[in-house]
């Protein structure tokens, strides 16, 4: 199938209301580079129809116009959205920050995730990029946009859905070390600028957050409806120091939470330690964790119970019962009615074989 035919099918899916399937196809098309400029512009125009938030639509149409700058219809639609959006003046003023951030720090674009384009930053000298778990969804690879012309493939190493964080591996190593604000210097009413790939800027401030979650989160004054993309936007203070990453998680008032950069860095270090201890572990697309079940003949992730994609080489190997028993933590729980394993269940399904645990039990010996 040609890419143009693939694009037409994606558009038809969107018109038929099959938004999730259409978004997955459109993101793949804009990420793999096979479409010409007008085709990519059309893909971004239809991506804009996937969500109602004006900030998301603006971001998509800006991308479309970059690929087809003489398209009057796209420009007119973008101008209408820009004229109707809330004014930034409703948010706290930035004082010195506007002048000191005249030279925009580098922000990375992430294309090909399941929930639209996102932003991100290099978080580790090993080439790890941090963005939101929401943006990635269950994707295994994305396109990393360094600027308007340079792009490379990024592989998802792990997601932390509870923290709305995803870590991506690339072949590139950052030249500069992050300038991070000391956690003790991030106080209530601290002002910042949230940056998005492509030049988007949001002004905001840190609001009061109760003790629960204070080590991980910064509460912001930015509603998700104003975010320029699917998150991962770095927050910089007036000294050009990094505070955190804007996420799609929200507080009780509906404003976006940002993951503290110290917490993001700690999770990156944890991932690298886990990979050293378990170099054979695989990424589970369903829950984002590292799983070894498939290496020993297990069909499901030992963390969430999701079925794993087994390749031919793995399928040909006999199950290593002793290792699976230790991995799944089999005990004296009631056995599965299908496979007899005592591993337990997740959401009612056996972690060993994936069948419903309630469908019967084998006889006790």
N, C-alpha and C positions, 0 to 999 in steps of 0.2 A: 504494500500500500504506500502511495506517495505521501509526502508530508502535507501537501495541500488537501488530499482526501482525508487525511487524519484530522486536519484543522476543520474541515467542513463537518465531519462527524462530531467533533467536540462542540461545535457551535449548535448543531442540531440537538445534542444532548442537553445543552444549556436551555435551548428554546423549549424542550420537552419537560423542563423542570428537574432533570436529573443532575442537580448541581454538583454533588460530590464527585461523580464520575467525570463530569465535564471539567471540573477544576483540576483533577489529577492529570487529565490529558493535556490541558492547556499549559499547566506548569511544566510538564515534560517537554512540550513543543518549544516553549520559550527558553528552556534551559539547555537543550541539546544542540542549538545552533544550526539546525537544518533548514529552518524557514528563512526566506529573504526578509528584508526590512519591512515591507508592507504586510507580509504574513505575520510577523511578530507583532506589529502594531495592531492588527486585527485580533490576535490572540489576547493581547493586553486589554483591548476594548471589551472583549467578552468576559475576561476575568473580572473586570470592574462590576459586572452584573451579579457576581457571586455573593456579594454582601451589601448591606444597606448603609454601612458607615461611610460618610462623605470623605473622611480622611483616606480610607482604603481606596475608594473610587478615584480620588485625586491622584494618589500614588500610581495606580494602574494607567490612568490617562496620561500622566507625565511620562511614563515609560513608553506608552504608545506614540506620543508626539515626538519623543527622542528618535524613534525609528522611522517615523513618517512626518517630518516637520512641516510639510506643506499641506497637510490634510486639514481643511477648514472645519470639517465636521467635528473632528477630535478636539481641535483648538477651541471651538465654540462651546462644546460640552465641558471642557476643562475650565474655561473662564466662568461659566455659570456656576460650577461647583465652588470655585474659589471665591466668587462673590457672595455665595450663600453661607459659607462656613463661619463658625463662631470666631470672633476676633480674639487674638492672643492677649489683648489688653485686659481681658477678664482675669488673667493669671497674674501672679506677683511679678513686679518689675525686677530686672536683673542687676541694676546698678552697674558696677564695673565689669560684669561678666560679658556684656555685649561687646565692649571694646577689646577685652583681652582674648576673646574667642573669635576674633575677626578671621584668623587663619584656622579653618576647620580641621580638627584632628581627623585622622583617617577612620572611616567607617566602612565595613565590609558589607556587600550585598549578598543575600542568600536566596537563590532561586531554585525551585524544584521541590520544595516541601509541600505537604498536602494542604496547607492553609494559606497559601499565597506568599509573595515576597516578604523577606524579613531583613533585618540588619544584624550585625554582629561585630565582634572585635577579637583580635588575637589575645588569648588569655594566658598563654604559656609559651615559653621559648621552644618547646618541642613542636610547635606548629599547630596547637589546638586553638580552635575558634569556638567561642561561646555565643549561642543565640537561644531562642525560646523553644521548648519542647512543643508548644502549641504550633509553631510554624512548621516544624519538621513532620509531625504526625508519625506515621509508620514508615517513612521513606528511609532507604538505606544509603542513598547517595544524593548529593545536591550539587548545584553549580555555585561556586564561590566567585563573586564579582569583586575584583580588586579596584577597578576603576572602569571607565567607559569602554576600554579596549581589552584589558587583561582579565582572564578568567581561568579557573582551574577546577578540577573535580575534588569535592570533599566527601569523605566517608564518615558516616555517623558511627561514632564509637560507643556512645551511651547517652541515654536520656534520663533525666530525673523529673518525671511529671509533677511530683509534689512541689518542686521548686521552679517549675516551668523553665527548665534549663536543658539544653542539648549541647553536647560537645562533639566537634567535628575535627577530623584529622585531615591535614593537607601535606603536600610535599614541600611547602614553603615555610621558611623560618623567619620570624619577625626580626627586623634589624634593631628595633628599639625596645627597651624595657618599659613596662607600663608605669606611669606616674600615678600612684594610688593615694587617695586621701586617707590619712589615719582615721580609723573608726571613731576615735574619741573626739575628732574634730567635726564630725557630722552631727549637727544638732538640729533641733526643731527650728523651722523657718529658714534653714540653709537653702539658698537658691541654687539653681542649676539650669543647664541647657541640655535637653535630650536631643541627640542627633540621629538622623536617619540616613540610610544610604541614598545618595542622589541629592543631598543638600537640605533635606527637611530639618526644621528646628522647632522645638517646643520649649517654652519657658515655664518653669514650675518651681515648687519649693517642697522641702521635706516637712511633712506634718507629724503630729504626735502619734505614736504607735504604742499600744500597751505592751507590757513586758513579754507576753507570749509572742514568740516569733521575732522579737527585737534583734536577736543575733543574726537572723537571716534576711530580714526585710527592711526596706525603707518605704514608708507610706508617702505617696506623692499627692500633689494637687491636680494631677492630669487624669481626666476621664479617658477610658479606652477608646471612646468614639473619636478622640482627637489624635490618637496615635497614627503615624503615617503608614504603618505596615503591620506585620504580624508580631512585632516586638523585637527584643534584642538591642534596643537603642541605648547606647552608652550615655550616662549622665555625667557631665563635667561641671565642676564648681568654677568660681571666678578665678581660681589659680590654675586652671587647666588640669586639675587633678580628677581622676576617675572615682566616682562614687558608687556606681552600680549599673545594672542593666534593667531597663524597663520591661516588664512582663505583662501577660494578659491576666494574671491573678489580680483580684480586686479586694479592697477593704470593705468594711460594712457600709460605707457611704457610696460605694461604687467607683472609687478612684483606683487607678492602677498602682500596684505594688512593684517596687524595684528590688531585685536580688542584690544584696550588698556585695560589692566586688570582692571583699575579703572572703565571703562565703563561697562565691563562684570559684575563686582561686583554690579554696580548700577542697571543693568537689573535684576540680581538675587534678589536683595532687592525689586525691583518693583514687581516681580512675587510673592514673599512671602506676600507682602502687599495686592496684588490683591486677593490672595487666602484667606486671612483673611477676606477681605471685601465681597468676593463672593465665599464662600466655596463650593457652589453647582455647580460652573461653570465647564464645560468640555473642554477638549483639542480638537480643530478642526485640524484634520490631514491635511486639505488642506492648510490653511493659517498659522497655528501654534498658533492662538490666543485662548483666553478663551471664550467659548460661553455658553449661558444659554437658547438659543432658544428651544432646544429639551425638556427641563424641563417643558416648558409651552405648548407643543404641536406644536412648530414650526419645520418645516422640514429642514430648511436651516440656516447656520451660519449667524448671524447678521452682521458680519464683511465682509465676502467675498462672501456669498451667496451659498457656497458649500453645497450639500446635506449631512445630518448627519445620522449616523447609529443609528436608533431608535430601542431600545430593546422592548420586548413584553410589559413590564410593562409601559413604556412610551407611546407606541402605544395605550394602552387601556384607557389612560386618555383623557378626552375631552380637546380641546384647550382652554387655558385661554386667551380669546380675549383681555381683558384689559391689561394684562401683556405683551402680544405680541405686542400690539399697542404701548406701551411705549418703549419696547425693540427695535423694528424695527424703531421707530421714525416716525410713519405714520403721514402724513401731508396733505396738499392740493395739492400734486402732482397728476398727472394723474393716475387713478386707473388701476390696472392690468386687462386685459381682461379675465383672468381665475378665479381669486379669489376675485377681487374687492379691494384688499389692496392698500393703497397709500404709502407703505413703500419705494418705489423707486426700483432701479435695480442695479445690478452689472454685467458688461459685457453683458448687454442686457437681463438679466434674473431676474424675480421678486424675491426679497429676501424672500417673504413669501412662495410662492409655487414652485418656481424654473422654471416656464414656461417663454417662451420668452415674454418680455414686449411689443414687437412690433406686437404681433399677434392679436391685437384688443383691444378695451377699452370698458368697460361697460358704459352705458348711465349715464350722470350726473343727479342727482336728483334736 
